[in-house]
């Protein structure tokens, strides 16, 4: 249903306090995210193997999770340590009982979970450049009622802004202008080369330029620079099910003056997420009828690349082969 052997955004770090657990659903699978008493984050299968009760309803003492149904206990590696109902004569081997453990990494204030085989070195967790290990200044998320593919294509669509985002007088032909960029392949996606941007970054003090990367399974990073100041937007798509996708948006910056504008920036992020959610919900109403879709012109090239990249990656994994990015460097031009 979804691509494997990749990192998926799970949760902002600040939402997982020490000694606490959180139940989530990722890629259709229930998971338990937790933070041990030593501060280390972990991810386990979310259901007790005894009767399938969600472990998120159990007690966590910072070292072990206790199921609320029969008191079975599991450590943060997923191994069963206690079954209260057993007597010595039962002779059960607890070492053979466990819940699945998922690789979990905490990077730049976000928790990522790896879905796939743990053979060899795992790929790198997505990061934003020139930020170091600082946490995001703003983190927002919203549940979209659509498949990951539609959310991903909307995320990289360069032509919808004038029609979906902004006020009534700032729409359509009056707001559209010709744009061009150079695009090159990277390990799991592509990079839109650095270009001038006018999207409200004049506050940074100098003419701003932006570089945008997109990589599988659905991670977009917009890196804006003006002089020595940096603003980064990380947008990560996390499939919940075939019909639901959580859109996570984190904003980082190195310009101290922007902190005073944090409420306004947060409101802008929320507004754009709501507008994107609305248009994708309208699209879903049409897709129920099974129309044949069209991708036309350079503005839709990145959508074509997404599907080609996804198909190529899935095929390589199925055959047990190394993935080679099939994309080629090229220039794109469109009005948007």
Secondary structure, DSSP 8 states (H G I E B T S, - for coil): ----SEEEEEEEGGGS-TT-EEEEEETTEEEEEEE-TTS-EEEEESB-TTT--BGGGSEE-SSEEE-TTT--EEETTSBEEE-TT--GGG---GGG-B--EE-EEEETTEEEEEES---SS-------TT-TT---SEEEEEEESS-HHHHHHHHH-SSSHHHHSS-GGG-HHHH--EEEEEEEEETTEEEEEEEE--SSGGGGSS--EEEEEEETTTEEEEEEEETTEEEEEEEEEEEEETTEEEEEEEEEE--GGGGGGHHHHHHHHHHHHHHHHHHHHHHHHHHTT-------SGGGHHHHHHHHHHHHHHHHHHHT---------EEEEEE-
